[in-house]
Amino acid sequence: MPKIAKHLEKAIVEMPQKEKDKLLLRLIAKDELLVEKLEHQLLGDANDTLDRRNELLEYVREMAAYPHYDTPGWLMMAMRDCSGRITRHEKVTKDKMGEVLLSLALVNEPFRKQKKLLDKKANRAENFAEYVVKKAKTVMGKVAKIHPDYYVELEDEVNAMLGFIHGYPPCYGFLAVNPLPKSWQI
């Protein structure tokens, strides 16, 4: 991002307030994420973050339950889309706990809802396995940053994630490169 020269900065500060407001609104409108973030902060109520989180959780569950994936690769592509939505949710709301819960669901729900596909097409699951191991590693890093008082809420889902990954043979090679514990205890 280019730095504004001191003389230009001084000239901008000296502009009439009405002109600065128009300029500011034009600049803000060019950044879709900033608009969404400001809308959430300035116009959202106390339940807005939780509502957004629950809506996204439902989206993740629907993605995982979709019955027409042909291969684990297609499932992984849908997971990547959901991951982007989770990242956007966190950037807009600053909901760190929601990001962790949604990321746990992102890894766990496909194992719960697509077990037949994952078992049947395990020989074609290399990309999927690599993705979930790396995602789990990232989630574990984010869990470590959450306040320990919340660990009780996370323990079952974290252990489910670790169990799914350690119990899925295509993940074994990737676990050697990205080691994860077999269980997580508070």
N, C-alpha and C positions, 0 to 999 in steps of 0.2 A: 504494500500500500504506500503510495507516494506521500512524502511529508510535505505539509503546506509551508511555504516560505513565511517568515515572520511578518514581512510587510503585508502579504495577502491576509494572513491571520488577523492582523490589526485592522485592516480595512473591513473584513467580514464582521468583526466584533462591533465596529462603528456603524454598520448598516442599520437602517431603521428596523424596529422589531417586526413590523408587518412583512417586510421583504425577507427577513431572516426566516420567519415562520413559513412563508411560501416556499422558499428554497429548501428548508428542512423537510417539509412534507413531500416535495418532489423527490428528494434524495431517498427518503425512507421508502417511498412507494416502489423504488427500483429493487429493493431487497425483500423478497417474498418471506424469507425466514424471519427477518426483523419485524415485518408487519405482523406476522402470526404471533411472535413473541410479545410484542407490545399489546396486541389485542388480548392475549392471555393475561398479561400483567395488569393492564389498565381496566379491562372490561370484565374479566372473569371473576367469578365468586369463589368462595372457599371450596366448593365441591367440584369445580371445573377440572382440576388436576386429576382427582379420583375418577371422575366420569370419563375423561380422556384415557386414563390408564385402563379402566374396565372395558371401554370400547375397543381399545387396541388388543387387550387380552382375548376378547371374543374373536377378533380378526385372526389372531395367531392360532386359536383353537380351530376355527373354520378352515384355515389354510392346512393345518395338519390333518384334518378329517376329510379333506377333498378326496373322493374315491377314485379319481382317474389318473393318478401318476403312473407312468409307465416304468420309470426307473428311479433309483435314489437320486440321480443327477437332477431330474426335474423337481423332485422334492427339495433338493438343496437350493435350486434357483428360487423357488417360492420362499424358502427360509431367508435367503439373502434380501429379498424384497421386504420381508417383515423386519429384518434387522435394520434396514434403512429407516423404516417407519419408527422403530424403537429409538434410534439415534435422534431422529427429528423430535420425537416426543420429549426426550431428555433436554435437548437444546432449547425447546420452547418453554418447558415447564420447570426445568432444573430439578426434576423428580428422580433423584438418585436411587431411592428404594424401588420406585416403579421400574426404572431401567433394569435393575437386578432381577426383580420378579418377572418382568416380561422376557428377559433374556433366558432365564431358567425355563420358562414355558416354551420359548422358541426351541430349545434343545430337547426338552422332555416330551412335549406333545407329539412330535413325529415318531418317537420311539413307542409311545403309547398307542397312537392311532394307526400307524403304518407298519406294525410289526411284521405282518405277512409279506408285504412288499420288500422290506429291508432284509428279511430272512431269505426270501425266494431269489432276490437279485443281489445277494451279498457279493457275488463275483464281479458285479458292476458298480460297487459302492465306494470305490477308492476316493473320489472327489468328495462325496458326502461324508465319509469317515474323517478325512482330513479337515473338512470344514467344521464338523461338530467338535473335534478335539481342540482345534484352535479357538473356537467360540467358547468352549468350556474353560479353557485356560484363561481367556479374557474375563469370563464371568467370575472365575475364582479370584482374579485380581480385583474386580469391582466389589466382590463380597468382602474382601479384606479391608476395604475402605469404608464399609458401612459401620455405623456405631454398633458395638457388641450387644447392646440391648435388643437389637433386632435379629440377632442370630437365631433365636428360638423360632421365629417365624420362617426362617430360611432353611433350617437344618434338614427337614424332610425332603424338600425339593432339591437341595444341593446333593444330598446322598442319593436320591433317585437318579439325578444326572450322572453322577460318578458311577453308579451301578450300571446304568444303560451303556455307558461308554466302555467300561471295563468288561462288560458282558457281550460286546459286539465284536466278533473277530476281525472285521476289516479295520477296526480302530487300533489294533495291537501295535502295528508298525509305527503309527503316528504317535502313540503314547511313549514310545522309546525316545522320540525326538522332543516331545512336549509332555513330560511326565506330569501326571495328576495323581493325587492320593486316591486310594480305593474307597475311603470314606472320610467324612469331615465331621469333626466333633467340636462342640463348643468349648 
